[in-house]
């Protein structure tokens, strides 16, 4: 019995799942996060930003905000550079005053895309972060969240209930 992103039917539901993940991150204990604001881009062309996540952190000296541009790719194949070629990510980061860009994929980023992100991060004089999560990495982040599993993965959740009943 495996959690499968194939239970998610479309890009909007996948984006909603990612939003729920960040909204639920506020409830995690043992972090210095004091607030998370999640702003979806809405319908229509998003210009490379599906979600803006603003994380307020207190380091016991001061409170500061970190902004992340989040792009969700719900494709049945791996995500290559041509799937994001129309986005000038460094400009996008600067226009939102964001510290980083997170690409969440249903499948995996290609090695060419991973290398591009590594190069962008290494060569960025402003210290911006370029991160991608494969579907497997994202599933590991949500697998223990029963509320998210119940809402977005009803088949998997029913299997869990049956196993717990035995």
C-alpha positions in Angstrom: 0.0 0.0 0.0 1.6 3.2 -1.2 0.5 6.8 -1.2 0.1 7.8 -4.8 -0.1 11.3 -6.3 -2.3 9.7 -9.0 -5.2 10.2 -6.5 -4.9 13.9 -7.2 -7.0 14.5 -10.3 -5.7 17.8 -11.7 -3.3 20.7 -11.3 -5.6 22.8 -9.2 -6.1 20.0 -6.6 -2.3 19.5 -6.6 -1.8 23.2 -6.0 -4.4 23.1 -3.2 -2.5 20.1 -1.6 0.7 22.2 -1.6 -1.2 25.1 -0.1 -2.6 22.8 2.6 0.9 21.5 3.4 2.2 25.1 4.0 -0.8 26.1 6.0 -0.5 23.1 8.1 3.2 23.8 8.7 2.1 26.4 11.3 0.9 23.6 13.7 4.4 22.0 13.8 5.9 22.1 17.3 9.6 22.9 17.9 10.1 25.5 15.3 10.7 29.2 15.4 7.9 29.8 12.9 5.4 32.2 14.3 3.2 32.7 11.2 2.8 31.4 7.7 0.9 33.4 5.1 0.0 31.5 1.9 -1.2 33.5 -1.1 -2.3 31.6 -4.2 -1.9 33.4 -7.5 -5.6 32.8 -8.5 -6.8 31.7 -11.9 -5.2 32.5 -15.2 -1.6 33.0 -16.2 0.5 33.0 -13.0 3.9 34.2 -14.5 5.7 31.4 -12.7 4.2 31.8 -9.3 1.4 29.6 -8.2 1.8 30.4 -4.5 3.6 33.0 -2.5 4.6 31.7 1.0 5.6 34.3 3.6 7.1 32.7 6.7 7.5 34.8 9.8 10.4 33.6 12.0 11.5 34.6 15.4 15.1 33.8 16.3 14.7 35.1 19.9 16.3 38.4 18.9 14.0 39.6 16.2 11.2 38.6 13.9 11.8 38.5 10.2 9.9 37.4 7.1 11.1 35.0 4.4 9.2 34.9 1.1 9.2 31.9 -1.2 7.8 31.7 -4.7 6.3 28.3 -5.1 5.5 26.8 -8.6 3.6 23.5 -8.8 4.0 21.2 -11.9 1.4 18.5 -12.1 2.8 16.7 -15.3 2.8 13.0 -15.8 6.4 13.2 -17.0 9.6 14.5 -15.4 10.0 18.3 -15.4 12.7 19.7 -17.6 14.0 23.2 -18.2 11.7 23.7 -21.2 8.7 23.4 -18.8 9.9 26.6 -17.0 11.8 28.2 -19.8 9.3 31.1 -20.1 10.0 32.2 -16.5 12.9 34.5 -15.6 13.2 33.1 -12.0 15.8 35.5 -10.7 13.7 38.5 -11.9 10.6 36.9 -10.3 12.4 36.5 -7.0 13.5 40.1 -7.0 10.1 41.4 -8.0 8.5 39.7 -4.9 11.5 40.3 -2.7 11.6 36.5 -2.2 14.5 34.6 -0.7 13.9 31.5 -2.8 12.0 29.6 -5.5 10.5 26.2 -4.8 9.4 23.9 -7.6 7.1 21.1 -6.4 6.7 18.4 -9.1 4.3 15.5 -9.3 7.1 13.5 -10.9 10.8 14.5 -10.8 13.0 17.3 -12.0 15.4 16.3 -14.7 19.1 16.4 -14.0 19.4 19.4 -16.4 16.8 21.3 -14.3 18.6 20.3 -11.1 21.9 21.5 -12.5 20.3 24.8 -13.6 19.0 25.4 -10.1 22.4 24.5 -8.6 24.1 27.0 -11.0 21.5 29.7 -10.3 22.0 29.3 -6.5 25.8 29.1 -6.7 26.1 32.2 -8.9 23.5 34.3 -7.2 25.2 37.2 -5.5 22.1 37.9 -3.4 22.0 34.4 -1.8 18.7 33.4 -3.3 17.7 29.7 -3.0 16.5 27.5 -5.8 14.9 24.3 -4.6 12.9 21.5 -6.3 11.0 18.7 -4.7 10.1 15.5 -6.6 6.8 13.9 -6.0 8.5 11.3 -3.8 10.1 14.0 -1.6 6.8 15.9 -1.3 5.0 12.6 -0.3 7.5 12.1 2.5 6.6 15.5 3.8 2.9 14.9 3.9 2.6 11.1 4.6 2.3 11.5 8.4 -0.3 14.3 8.2 -3.6 12.4 8.7 -5.7 15.5 8.0 -4.1 16.1 4.6 -4.1 12.4 3.7 -7.9 12.1 4.5 -8.7 15.2 2.5 -6.6 14.6 -0.6 -6.0 10.8 -0.7 -9.3 9.2 0.2 -8.4 5.7 -1.2 -5.2 5.6 0.6 -6.9 6.9 3.8 -9.5 4.1 3.6 -6.8 1.5 3.3 -5.1 3.0 6.4 -8.4 2.8 8.3 -8.9 -0.8 7.4 -5.4 -1.7 8.5 -5.9 0.0 11.8 -9.1 -1.9 12.3 -7.4 -5.3 11.9 
